[in-house]
Amino acid sequence: MNTLNLFLEILTFLALISALATITSTNPVLAIVFLIILFLNVGIYLILMGLQFIGLSYLLVYVGAITVLFLFIVMMISTEVVSTVEVGPDYSKLLPLAYSIAILFLILFLITIPSFFRFHIWSFG
């Protein structure tokens, strides 16, 4: 496996983690920060895949304009800052939704890119 493929897989994993953190975050400011991290990961991924124009426009439009606007609006509303350690009883209500979205994503990923898993799972065994 070459270095570029390893770096792309790390970017994919970080994008998944930041997407799940965006969905499950209780603090809206932290959710937007995780969304910015997600957009950065996807933009860098597109640039490394050879789609420089789409990757750079993704970074400029989404990170540079939309999420910064969201962050500015949420911070201007001055919401209560909730600690990320404190989770209330409402947090457990969102877990089935997060799990179902993750399972649906994995099923779609397995259907869409079967050659990826056929090569990587059986070549290491």
Secondary structure as UniProt FT lines:
FT   HELIX           3..24
FT   HELIX           28..48
FT   TURN            49..50
FT   HELIX           52..58
FT   HELIX           59..67
FT   HELIX           68..77
FT   TURN            89..90
FT   HELIX           91..112
FT   HELIX           114..124
//
